[in-house]
């Protein structure tokens, strides 16, 4: 079902269009039903679910002129959609797969209180068994403290189902929301310019692996300058030789895999803002006046400079491209960046 409205004003200088749609997808390719782990192979996906998509698209364009030589245009569009699972067989409501009512892209995780600041608080957590469920580890300063959302005095996932998820909650969604584009053009006498900006207004990303965390317990540590902002409460510790940093962003590092993973549970503290805006294309051109071209037998010649992927505004760590952050065969941040390309050229008509 589609509904569209198109309006034109000011002698067609201003044009606006709005479209709303709803789409039902039947026999959608979804996760296969759970099978025994002894299968020893990846379970193929099946056409076993249904999806409802609701979305809208809004575009606006203005064509303007100042004086007799300056012309310009502004064209903008923004669109959004949500995908809701309307049919899928998941009798237990387990959260590791789809379930009816799920907003596709949901991210479930813990709510973070912060890093444990005092030995007294660490001792309280250890004495009460408050976070024992997470790898059964002892906790110390610089470790993550998770919030007890259901008030039962212990941090856990319950049965990890929609009806019993313990202290888990929906902390974000990886679906791209409010995607937008902006085209700007202008020309003055023989000079022209075109700018294209695109991006995503809202998106949450859970990033994992060595490119995000920097130090990992067992392999593939990748230390960049911002990874040095980890918790340390002694001068010149054995990892870095750096000073005390009890107001750190990253938790205390460990050389033991089990200890290391307890601080890296999916959680609000390290959920990343995947929204961005990118100067996708810029082109500046100059058309040589016809009188100059007549002397060399040309009808038209335009010299231009262009750039692709010139600048990106993003809150992600510098090692991540917002368009490819969660892609990559070998982990997050290991996909190809959108490459910046600069070019000069000339268009000639004989």
C-alpha positions in Angstrom: 0.0 0.0 0.0 1.4 3.4 -1.1 0.2 6.9 -0.5 2.0 9.8 -2.2 1.4 13.5 -2.2 3.3 15.9 -4.5 3.0 19.7 -4.3 4.5 22.5 -6.4 4.7 26.2 -5.3 6.1 29.5 -6.4 5.8 28.8 -10.2 7.4 25.4 -9.8 10.5 26.8 -8.0 9.6 24.8 -4.9 8.6 21.1 -5.2 7.7 18.8 -2.3 6.8 15.1 -2.3 5.8 12.8 0.6 5.2 9.1 0.3 4.0 6.6 2.9 4.0 2.9 2.3 3.3 -0.4 4.0 4.7 -3.7 2.7 4.0 -7.2 3.8 6.6 -9.8 3.0 5.6 -13.5 3.0 7.8 -16.6 3.0 10.7 -14.4 4.1 14.1 -16.0 4.3 14.7 -16.2 8.0 16.7 -18.1 10.6 16.2 -21.9 10.5 14.6 -23.7 13.4 16.9 -24.8 16.2 18.7 -28.1 15.6 21.0 -30.1 17.8 24.5 -28.8 18.1 25.9 -32.2 17.1 24.8 -31.4 13.5 28.3 -30.0 13.0 27.4 -27.6 10.2 25.9 -24.2 9.7 22.1 -24.5 9.6 20.7 -23.2 6.2 18.2 -20.4 6.3 14.6 -21.1 5.4 11.5 -19.3 4.0 9.7 -19.5 7.2 8.7 -16.0 8.4 6.7 -12.9 7.6 7.6 -9.3 7.9 5.7 -6.0 8.0 7.5 -2.9 6.8 6.2 0.6 7.4 8.1 3.6 6.0 8.0 7.0 4.5 9.9 9.2 2.1 10.0 13.0 2.0 11.8 15.1 -0.6 12.0 18.8 -1.1 13.6 20.8 -4.0 14.1 24.6 -4.5 15.3 26.2 -7.8 16.4 29.7 -7.3 18.0 32.6 -9.3 19.7 35.8 -8.1 20.2 38.4 -10.8 20.9 37.3 -14.3 24.0 35.2 -13.8 23.6 33.2 -10.6 21.4 30.1 -10.5 21.2 27.5 -7.7 19.2 24.6 -6.5 18.8 22.8 -3.2 17.4 19.2 -3.2 17.0 17.2 0.0 15.4 14.0 0.9 15.0 11.9 4.0 13.4 8.5 4.5 12.8 6.0 7.3 11.3 2.6 7.8 10.8 -0.1 10.4 10.7 -3.9 9.9 8.5 -5.9 12.4 8.5 -9.7 12.5 4.8 -10.8 12.2 5.2 -14.5 11.9 8.0 -16.9 13.0 7.9 -20.2 14.9 9.8 -19.6 18.2 7.7 -21.3 20.9 10.1 -20.5 23.8 10.6 -16.9 22.7 14.4 -17.3 22.8 16.2 -14.1 22.1 19.0 -15.6 20.0 16.7 -15.7 17.0 13.6 -13.9 15.6 10.3 -13.7 17.5 6.9 -12.3 16.6 6.9 -8.6 17.4 10.6 -8.2 17.1 11.8 -4.9 15.6 14.5 -6.1 13.1 17.9 -4.9 14.2 17.2 -5.0 18.0 20.3 -5.0 20.2 19.8 -6.6 23.7 22.3 -6.0 26.4 23.0 -4.9 30.0 22.7 -1.4 31.3 26.0 -0.2 32.6 26.4 1.5 36.0 30.1 2.4 35.2 33.5 1.1 36.1 34.0 0.0 39.7 35.8 2.9 41.4 36.6 1.6 44.9 37.9 -1.6 46.4 35.0 -1.5 48.9 32.5 -1.7 46.1 34.4 -4.5 44.4 34.4 -6.4 47.7 30.6 -5.9 48.1 30.0 -7.3 44.6 32.2 -10.3 45.3 30.7 -11.0 48.7 27.1 -10.8 47.4 27.7 -12.8 44.2 26.0 -9.9 42.5 27.8 -10.5 39.1 28.9 -14.1 39.6 26.8 -15.2 36.7 29.1 -13.5 34.2 31.9 -16.0 33.9 32.0 -16.7 37.7 34.8 -14.2 38.1 36.0 -12.0 41.0 35.6 -8.3 40.3 38.0 -5.5 41.1 38.4 -1.8 40.5 38.3 -1.0 36.8 35.9 -3.8 36.0 32.4 -3.0 34.7 29.5 -2.9 37.1 26.1 -3.8 35.5 22.7 -2.7 36.7 20.3 -5.0 38.4 17.2 -4.1 36.4 14.8 -6.7 37.8 15.8 -6.2 41.4 16.6 -9.8 42.2 20.1 -9.1 43.5 22.0 -10.8 40.7 23.0 -10.0 37.2 21.9 -12.5 34.6 20.0 -13.2 31.4 17.2 -15.2 33.1 16.2 -17.8 30.6 17.2 -15.4 27.8 13.6 -15.3 26.4 11.2 -12.5 25.7 9.3 -13.3 28.9 12.3 -13.9 31.1 15.3 -11.9 30.1 16.7 -11.2 33.5 18.6 -7.9 33.5 18.8 -7.7 29.7 16.9 -5.0 27.8 16.8 -3.5 24.4 19.6 -1.0 24.4 19.6 -0.1 20.7 18.9 -1.0 17.1 21.3 -1.5 14.3 18.8 -0.5 11.5 19.7 2.7 9.7 17.1 5.3 10.5 16.4 8.7 9.0 18.7 8.3 6.0 19.1 11.5 4.1 20.7 13.1 1.1 21.4 16.7 0.2 22.2 18.0 -3.3 23.5 21.5 -3.8 24.2 23.1 -7.2 25.1 26.6 -8.3 26.6 28.3 -11.3 27.8 31.8 -11.8 28.7 32.8 -15.4 31.2 30.1 -16.4 31.8 28.6 -12.9 29.7 25.7 -11.6 29.7 23.7 -8.4 27.9 20.6 -7.2 27.9 19.1 -3.7 26.3 15.8 -2.5 26.0 15.0 1.2 24.5 11.8 2.5 24.2 10.0 5.8 22.2 8.3 8.5 20.5 10.2 11.3 20.2 7.4 13.9 21.8 4.0 14.2 23.3 2.0 17.1 26.3 -0.3 16.6 27.8 -3.0 18.9 31.4 -3.2 17.8 33.6 -6.1 18.9 37.1 -7.4 18.2 40.6 -6.1 18.5 40.0 -3.0 16.3 37.5 -1.7 18.8 38.9 -3.0 22.1 42.5 -2.6 21.3 43.9 -5.1 23.8 42.6 -8.6 23.7 43.6 -11.4 26.0 44.6 -14.1 23.6 45.5 -12.7 20.2 45.2 -9.9 17.6 45.7 -6.9 19.9 45.7 -3.7 17.9 46.7 -0.7 20.0 45.9 2.8 18.7 46.4 6.0 20.7 42.8 6.1 21.9 43.1 2.5 23.3 45.5 3.9 25.9 42.5 5.3 27.8 42.0 2.2 29.8 41.7 1.8 33.6 44.9 1.6 35.6 45.3 2.4 39.3 49.1 2.0 39.7 52.0 4.0 38.2 53.8 2.3 35.4 51.7 -0.8 35.2 53.1 -3.8 33.3 51.0 -3.2 30.2 52.0 0.3 29.3 54.3 2.1 31.7 51.8 4.9 31.8 50.4 6.7 34.9 47.2 6.3 36.9 44.0 6.6 34.9 40.9 5.8 37.1 38.6 7.9 34.9 39.2 5.8 31.9 36.8 4.8 29.1 38.0 1.2 28.6 38.0 -1.2 31.5 40.9 -2.9 33.2 42.7 -5.2 30.7 43.4 -8.9 31.4 45.7 -11.5 29.9 43.1 -14.3 30.7 40.4 -14.8 28.1 37.6 -15.5 30.6 38.5 -12.5 32.8 38.8 -10.3 29.8 35.3 -11.2 28.4 33.5 -10.3 31.6 33.9 -6.6 30.9 32.9 -6.9 27.3 29.4 -8.1 27.6 27.0 -6.3 25.3 26.1 -3.2 27.3 25.1 0.5 27.1 28.5 1.9 28.0 30.2 0.6 24.8 27.3 0.8 22.5 28.3 3.1 19.6 26.5 5.9 17.8 26.5 4.9 14.2 24.9 8.2 12.8 27.0 10.1 10.3 27.1 12.6 7.5 29.5 12.3 4.6 30.6 14.8 2.0 30.2 12.1 -0.7 30.9 14.2 -3.8 32.2 17.7 -4.6 32.7 19.0 -8.2 33.9 22.4 -9.3 34.0 23.2 -13.0 34.9 26.1 -15.3 33.6 26.3 -18.8 35.9 28.2 -21.1 34.2 31.0 -23.0 33.2 30.2 -26.6 35.2 33.1 -28.1 38.4 31.6 -26.7 37.6 28.2 -28.1 36.9 29.4 -31.6 40.5 30.1 -32.1 41.4 26.5 -31.6 38.4 24.9 -33.3 36.5 23.6 -30.3 32.8 24.0 -29.6 32.9 23.5 -25.8 35.5 22.8 -23.1 35.0 22.5 -19.4 37.8 22.0 -16.8 36.8 20.4 -13.6 38.0 19.1 -10.2 36.1 16.5 -8.3 36.4 14.6 -5.0 34.7 11.5 -3.6 34.3 10.7 0.1 36.1 13.9 1.1 35.0 14.3 4.7 32.9 12.3 7.2 31.3 13.5 10.4 31.0 10.6 12.8 31.3 9.7 16.5 32.7 6.2 15.8 36.3 5.5 16.7 38.7 6.6 14.0 39.4 3.1 12.8 35.8 2.5 11.7 34.0 3.6 8.6 30.3 4.2 9.5 29.2 2.6 6.2 31.2 -0.6 6.7 31.8 -0.7 10.5 30.2 -4.1 11.2 31.3 -5.7 8.0 34.5 -7.5 7.4 35.2 -11.2 7.1 37.6 -11.2 10.0 35.8 -8.9 12.5 34.3 -5.5 13.0 36.4 -2.7 11.5 38.2 -5.0 9.1 36.2 -4.2 6.0 37.3 -1.8 3.2 37.0 1.9 4.0 35.2 4.2 1.5 38.2 5.5 -0.3 38.7 9.2 -0.9 39.3 9.9 -4.6 40.5 13.2 -6.1 40.4 13.8 -9.8 41.1 16.5 -12.4 39.8 16.5 -15.9 38.6 18.3 -19.0 35.4 17.7 -21.2 35.8 18.7 -24.8 33.3 18.9 -27.6 34.6 19.2 -31.1 
